[in-house]
């Protein structure tokens, strides 16, 4: 049996500040149209200032390190509540910046 749902054509038709149960009931009785989706996409694009910057392209590399260095890095990462690879990347970025400053690049 197919239920007849009210069609939404505009984002403004969705009530604000609904409780979880109100929102569930609302979406059980309403359906988004293509126009609604288009407007929602445009509205999201306008609010890009609220989003973190998009990631730049990354490349995976392999670095060989002695086990002692890796263990030390893992312990430090645990203290800082980060992954050790994330911490290693942070160290490289910070050191690169320092060298660039020293060399007059930045």
C-alpha positions as CSV (number, residue, x, y, z in Angstrom):
1,X,0.0,0.0,0.0
2,X,1.5,3.4,-1.0
3,X,0.9,6.3,1.3
4,X,0.1,9.7,0.0
5,X,2.7,12.1,1.3
6,X,2.7,15.9,1.1
7,X,5.3,17.1,-1.4
8,X,7.8,19.6,-0.3
9,X,9.1,22.0,-2.9
10,X,11.0,24.5,-0.7
11,X,13.3,24.1,2.2
12,X,11.3,26.8,4.1
13,X,8.4,24.3,4.3
14,X,10.4,22.2,6.9
15,X,9.7,23.3,10.4
16,X,12.7,24.3,12.5
17,X,13.5,23.1,16.0
18,X,11.6,19.8,15.9
19,X,12.1,17.1,18.5
20,X,13.3,13.8,17.2
21,X,9.8,12.3,17.4
22,X,8.3,15.3,15.6
23,X,10.9,15.1,12.9
24,X,10.3,11.4,12.4
25,X,6.5,12.0,12.1
26,X,7.1,14.9,9.7
27,X,9.3,12.9,7.4
28,X,6.9,10.0,7.5
29,X,4.2,12.2,6.1
30,X,6.2,14.4,3.7
31,X,8.3,13.8,0.6
32,X,11.0,15.9,-1.0
33,X,10.6,16.9,-4.7
34,X,13.4,17.5,-7.1
35,X,12.9,21.2,-6.7
36,X,13.4,20.8,-2.9
37,X,16.6,18.9,-3.4
38,X,18.0,21.5,-5.9
39,X,17.3,24.3,-3.4
40,X,18.8,22.3,-0.5
41,X,22.0,21.8,-2.5
42,X,22.2,25.5,-3.4
43,X,21.6,26.5,0.2
44,X,24.4,24.1,1.3
45,X,26.8,25.6,-1.2
46,X,26.1,29.1,0.2
47,X,27.0,28.0,3.7
48,X,30.5,26.6,2.8
49,X,32.0,29.2,5.2
50,X,30.8,27.0,8.1
51,X,32.7,23.9,6.8
52,X,36.3,23.1,7.3
53,X,38.5,23.7,4.3
54,X,38.5,20.9,1.7
55,X,41.4,18.6,1.9
56,X,44.1,19.0,-0.7
57,X,45.2,16.1,-2.8
58,X,47.4,13.6,-0.9
59,X,49.8,10.9,-1.9
60,X,50.6,7.8,0.1
61,X,54.3,7.2,0.6
62,X,56.5,4.6,2.4
63,X,59.1,5.5,4.9
64,X,61.4,3.0,6.5
65,X,62.2,3.7,10.2
66,X,63.9,1.7,12.9
67,X,61.6,0.0,15.4
68,X,62.8,2.1,18.3
69,X,61.8,5.4,16.6
70,X,58.4,4.0,15.7
71,X,57.8,2.8,19.3
72,X,58.8,6.2,20.6
73,X,56.5,7.9,18.1
74,X,53.7,5.6,19.1
75,X,54.1,6.3,22.8
76,X,54.1,10.1,22.1
77,X,51.1,9.7,19.9
78,X,49.3,7.8,22.7
79,X,50.0,10.6,25.1
80,X,48.7,13.2,22.7
81,X,45.6,11.0,21.8
82,X,46.5,10.9,18.1
83,X,47.5,8.2,15.6
84,X,51.2,7.9,15.3
85,X,51.1,8.5,11.5
86,X,49.1,11.7,12.1
87,X,51.7,12.8,14.7
88,X,54.5,12.0,12.3
89,X,52.9,14.0,9.6
90,X,52.4,16.9,12.0
91,X,56.1,16.7,13.0
92,X,57.2,16.8,9.3
93,X,54.9,19.8,8.6
94,X,56.1,21.7,11.6
95,X,59.8,21.0,10.9
96,X,59.4,21.9,7.2
97,X,57.9,25.2,8.2
98,X,60.8,26.0,10.6
99,X,63.3,25.2,7.8
100,X,61.4,27.4,5.4
101,X,61.4,30.3,7.9
102,X,65.1,29.8,8.4
103,X,65.8,29.7,4.7
104,X,63.6,32.8,4.0
105,X,61.1,30.9,2.0
106,X,58.1,32.1,4.1
